Every structure is written in structure tokens, then in C-alpha cells.
Amino acid sequence: MLFSSITFIYFFLPLTALYFLVPQKWKNAFLLLVSLIFYFSGEPVYISLLFISSVSDWLHGLYIESHRGKKSAKVALISAIVINVLLLGIFKYTDFIIATINTVFNLSIPLTGIVLPIGISFFTFQTMSYTIDVYRGEAHAQKNLISFATFVCLFPQLIAGPIVRYTDVAKELEERSSTIEKVSDGIRRFCVGLGKKVLIANLLGELCADFSQSQDKSVLFYWVYAIAFSLQIYFDFSGYSDMAIGLGKIFGFNFPENFNYPYISRSVTEFWRRWHMTLGGWFRDYVYIPLGGNRVSKLKWVRNIAVVWLLTGIWHGAQWNFVLWGAFFGVVLLIEKLCISKWLSRLPSFVGVVYTSLLVVLNFVVFNANGLAGVIKDFKGLFGVGDIPMVSYEALYNLKSYAFVMIIAIIGCTPYPRMLWEKVTKKAAVVLEPLGAAALLVISTAFIVNGSFNPFLYFRF
Amino acid sequence: MKKIKNLLMILICSVVILSMSIASVLSADKGISYSERRELKQFSSLGETSILSSEFSKEVEKYLLDQMPLREGLRMLDSRIRLNVLMQSDANGLWAYKDQILKNDQPLNEKQVAYGINLMNRLIKTNLQNANVFYSVIPEKTYYVRDKFKHLKFDYNKLENLLKNGVEGASYIDIKDTLELSDYYLTDTHWSQDKLFETVDKIAKSMGSDAFIIPETEYEKHTLDPFYGVYWSQAAIGEKPDKLCYLTSDYTENAKVYGIDPEVLKNQFGVNDTLEKKVYATDRFGKMDSYDVFLSGAQPLVTIECENAKTDKELIIFRDSFSSSIAPLFAGAYKKVTLIDLRYMPSMLLKQFVEFKAGQDVLFLYSASLYNSSMLLK
């Protein structure tokens, strides 16, 4: 079930409103129940994985806490991590590994055809972080299975993040309040996210789909596509995160922010401090720092960066172009840190933003390519290698048709619209803000009803 | 003030969501969307998919989308915002130019065209050896704006070359120059019957029957309105509707129109319909597709018999929906006009229903888009 679906907005959400009628002690159980309904509607069979992951980490957490300081606690930690990694490995990477073996050794081992369970990359990371935090003593083990399962299965963040750590919501799982202010903020945030997803990301997605089906490609069309896709993925994912954070607020949770205007970054290093912040933070705290971070020899530090970025790449998808995507960012980050960080900081902001945007846009072409062969094809198109015209009528038509949407999207990537909105509505916010949110809701509904193009990019991760 | 704002936010958004949910639950399912010309998904159809399948939630979403309250208004809102606010060149592939609603075309699909050519050649070889066989291409209305809108993809020259090089035993009739943009309905894909005299004349001349074609002056013009064409409903941009025009003469008034024997129709095609039909089924106006006024719309086989025709000649038209409106204009020149729609009539069954004779005029008259999706032909 997508957040941007009629089923969710007009049927599931009203059902969840019963939450406010449920007695305090049953609120977690209620949230767990509706979260399971939510997941079941999209993955009726794989709901078992949620149970396995939840129960496994809950038991491991209890064991680790009761054996704190003992060697068996470490064994339990390793066991919990192995189970999560195995779940992820089997369901996400089996066919990728088989296909790679087939290619390297010229074999023809049949693929398993295992379907990727929705959200597995997110919930396995969340449960792993819990067990690690309990082992480190940064969190107390949750004694109540219902409360723990509520943390794992909580529908706003279950299938596409933000990656909420147990420590982020531990207190709120025990005691939280849904004030009028929080609910109102949550609704506003949800409507803004819905608008970002439906009114911008989906439209840019239509442009990208037109590009991929076009038989009249040109260098211009490749660049229009590259920029459009970079904007689409931002509005798609940040819109979803906004909706998730908004829904969390409605039920009294404060989820961590996931995006902070990444396209105004002046370096790729800064970009990754602003993009998918909860994933970056996860890898920093559970991979990079345990490996020694930057407090090791230069060679080991390079190794640590390489490990983190190869993992970041492969986390996004079981294809080699994702590995290349992660590796590219790793290399650029190393170059920035080792060679050009001082030089970058002296550059005018505008130049830094252009430099970062260019690298990010090019790397999102790698991200969205159809395997490594697709990467080569797309880059040839971008740089006019081979028999490809500079301009085509279809490119001009699409550029004209989507120019305004792209301009809105580019401006929307900056904090200026928000600042302007706050200034304009300062005196009349009492009316304008609710009306604006409702208008976004109605217009997004119109776009959902009239269009069939409503994918969500991060579901495949 | 902040508290009032927060209360208003909760109140307004809750009212929007709950009113839509309640209206959706309380309103009875609509069976057909006349504006979209399709059957809407019904609640009862959800039982066909297992609840344990991930497809179930997709089917539920489809059902809710189809039965959404204010669906028409919401669709129009989407199109208006795309065209007027976001300044997009089209809304879901459709756009307006000089009051005409036009649709972005698809590139030429050579595989589909090759399939069509093979089928035509097979029919010519097996059934039409001693007939006078012709073929033509009805241009989509975008053909007449392609100089202005360079992004349009369909390559008419290539289609004509493929047909001329591929079709054997038939002559090509080029009718593109007999038409112009204004000969098509503003809101529909089809041409208007009262604008077809030049086209009819060109086809008849090529077939040697132009001397017998009933002149425009002998027709009486009738209109039915409002005619909401297929693009009107797809575009949902609220353009003014058309007036559907049909022409009557002594020949059309006295013509007898037959379909397939109802028993056979039911047994072989699974369709219930009457044997006798009308040249202009005006009772079909305002139904799912108002263009069905012409010869009752899509039929596997229709015969127009005209006892008072000027000749004893017979014309067979292999057709799509465009021919429903042009065929009556041949009524006075041919004693019998047979229309065969191979989308519904398998070519293998043709001999069972149609008597092919030497000297018959035969015309394959398909729109460019049908040539481009020839695999629809059986």
C-alpha cells in the first residue's frame, strides 16, 4: 500500500484515527495491528519475515542484556547480526550472486526468482541497530514484545524509512502524547510530502518514462532526463520521508529527519550529510566508526571509506551499477577529503553547488541505469559519443512541456519556497496553512485518480 | 491564533478525507464510465483475486480509483492544472490546438505493419483473386498538424512505402489530400461524415464507380448534440462538445442493414444482437460511444443492401470504426456494401459468412493507428 494511494489516504488513514479512541495501554497494540494490516496488504506472505526479524532481535536483545559483559552476549550479538544479514542476503542478493557467478565462470546456474520483500532493507537495519545498541549499553532491552514489534513494524517508517533506531523512539514507545499541535504538524507534513511525491516526483517520472521509451533520443534529451531523474528521486524519497515523519507525529513519535536540502550542498561530502541522513548515520555508527573511522592509519581509513561506500551502493540494489554508484561517491569523497576540501571551501557557493550537482546528477544516471551496459550507453548519450544527434524534436517537446515543473522542482530543492511561504502566510497563517494543506490533498487526489503513473522508487530497495 | 490554526488544519483535512471515504462507501458502484467509455471495476470482481496475493491490494486500489466520488471533476482538475498551471504541452498525451483535441501519436511499429500486410496478402490470395482490390490509409488528425508539431512521431511516408512494397494484388488510394484538420471532430478521433465527399469521390474514382456516387446535394444533413468524443473524455479538459452529423438520402433511408444471424452471433462470437440494424442507429447517441450511431458501431460483419442502387455492383470494405460513417455514402452506387471488421471476425471464418465473387470491389480501409496495431486483426 502506497502512502500516495486512495486506499491509504481515504480508507487506511481513517481506520488509524481510531487510535485516538483506544486506551493508552492498548495504543501500541493498536498501532501494531494496523501496521501488520498495512504490510499484509502489500506482502501477505512475507509478513512472516517481519515476525522472524522482530522475535529474533527481541529475544537476542533480552539475552544480551541478561548476559551483559559476558562472552555469550557477544555470541548472541553475532547471532542476531548473522540472522539479519542472512535474511537480507537470501531475499535480496541470492540471484545477484548467482548471476555474477554465472557471468564470471560462464555457468548457467538457474536463478531462484525470489521476490524482494518490501522494506526488508529498512527493517533489518532497524532491528540490527537495536541489538547492537543493547549490546553497547546504549539502549535497554525492550521487555515487552508488543512494544518491540510496534517499533519494528510501525507502518509510517516500515517500508521506506527513515531508518528509525530504537534509541530514537524508545521513550515514545513507553509514553507519548498526541497533542493538537503535533497532529496538526503531522497532517501538514503529510500533505506537503504527498504533494512533493504526486505533483512533482510523479510528473518528473513521466518525463523519465517518456525518455526511456523514446526512439528519438539526443544529447539534450539525455541531459534533460539526467536532471529530471535526479529531481524525481529527491522529491520521491524526501516526499515519502515527509509523509512518514508527519504520520509519526500524528501518533506522537518524533522520527529523525532524512533530508536537509541536499541539492544546495557545496561538496559531495556535504551532500551526503544532507541526503538520506538516517542511512548515512547508520553506516557511520555501525560500520565506519567500529572499523576505526578516521582515527587509524591513512591506508585503513581509505579502507574504511571504501567498505562504507561499497556497502551503501549494494544496499541500494542488487546490481553492479549500484556498486559502481557507491564506489563513485566513495572515490569522490576521498578526493575531496585528501586533496580539494580547502580549495572547495574557498570557492563561491554557487560554483560549489554546480560542481556537486553535476557529479550527483551524473551518478544518478549510473544509479538508474539498466546494469553496467546501461551505464555505458547512457554516458555515451550524455557526452554525444557515437551516432546521436545533439537535439531532437522529442527532446525539445518534453523540455518545453516539463520546463515549468522542472523549474518548480529546482526552486523547491532550496529553502527559499519555505522561507517565502512563512513570510507570506505570517499574518494569515491561521487560514492559509490549513487551506494550503487541504488544497495539496485534493489536487494530489486528482492527480492520483487521473493518472496511473504512481511508482515509488525506494520500494525496490 | 496558533491553536486555531492547528484546529483548522485538523478539521479541514479530516473533513476532506472523511467526506470522501464516507461518500465512497455509501455511493453505489457505477457500472460504466460513459466519459471514459469503459466498464468500471466492481466490488464483486475483487473476489476473483486471493487475499493472500499481493495483487489483491492492487485490485482494491483499482476499484477505489474507478469508484472514487467526484471522479470526473477530479480528472478535469488534474488536466486543468497540468495545462494551465504547470504549463505542460499536453495532459496525459492530449492537447488542444485551434479547439481541436489532439493526441500524441506512437512511432511507426514496423512489426505490426508487416503483420497487417501479411494478413492482407493472405486474404487477397485466398479470397479475393478475382476481385478489384484497393487499400488506403486514413490519416489521424495529427497528420494535418505535423508541420507545426515536430515532435509527432508517426512516419506516414514509411508506412506508405511499406504498404506499397508489401501488399500484392491491390492498388493504393491516397486520400490524405482529400482531408484536412477541420474534417475531423474537435473532440473525437473520427472524421465527420458531411466532410467526406471529396474522399468518397477519390476512392470511387480509383475503383471506377465515381459516376454512380450520390452527390452531396441529394443528402439531408442531421445533427445530434452534444457529442462528447473519445478525446473529450480522455483529455478531461472541458472543451466544448461537437455536434454529431449524419446524412440521409433516399438510398440510405431505403437501405436494409443486416448483421450476423443472432444465433450464430451468440454461439460463435458470444454477442447478443439483432439481425436487422439501421444505417443510423440514433438511439445509440448519448450511450457509451455516440459514434455507434453509424451502423451500430463495432460489428464483426455488417451488410448494407440497397435495392434502388444505381448499379448491381458489390463493395466489400475491410474496416475499422472510421468506415462506419463513410460506408453509407457508397450505398447508392453499390447494391450491396459489406463491412468486415477483422478485429472481431476471424479471417479464417470469412468464407462462412461472406460470398466472395469475381468483379467485386474490395477496399482495405484502415486508419494509420490500426495499421500500427495490426496484430489486433485476426
Interface residues (C-beta under 8 A of the other chain):
Chain A: M1 S5 I6 T7 I9 Y10 F11 L13 P14 A17 S41 G42 E43 P44 V45 I180 E181 V183 S184 D185 I187 R188 C191 L203 Q215 D216 Y393 E394 L396 Y397 N398 K400 S401 Y402 A403 F404 V405 I408 A429 V430 V431 E433 P434 L435 A437 A438 L441 V442 I443 T445 A446 F447 I448 V449 N450 G451
Chain B: M1 K2 K3 I4 K5 N6 L7 L8 M9 I10 L11 I12 C13 S14 V16 I17 L18 M20 S21 S24 I51 L52 S53 S54 F56 S57 V60 E61 L64 L65 M68 R71 L74 R75 L77 D78 S79 I81 L86 M87 Q88 S89 D90 N92 P107 F149 K150 H151 K153 A236
